[in-house]
């Protein structure tokens, strides 16, 4: 077996009155991500990590934010397409580990649902998906509630 590791990072600005979708789960909040797609910062970081592990570029290369095809798209569909592309290159996902940084709302009540949505879209067992959440103790753009960021690390393999 050949193993490869990838890491991804994404950030989105928050705006009043928009939907907040993280990890494929809509979370009640007064603010949501300003984005071309549904703004799912967590899934975007995971897609970038997967593409990076396979040395296949990044999410913007495969799903450009200048394309009407991806306007408002559900990011779980982007993850499904990412996994399909990896499969075409002979790779499968070993595991996903991720962290979301956001001051409010508290994400802990939604973590299990996020893990399940990500696992389903990636076609892997939920035990292979870790999602963690942190605040930044009111520091930086996340702590000031102006934005949200996510990081992801992945292990992929080929036989």
Order of alpha helices (4+ residues) and beta strands (2+ residues): beta-beta-beta-beta-alpha-alpha-alpha-beta-alpha-beta-alpha-beta
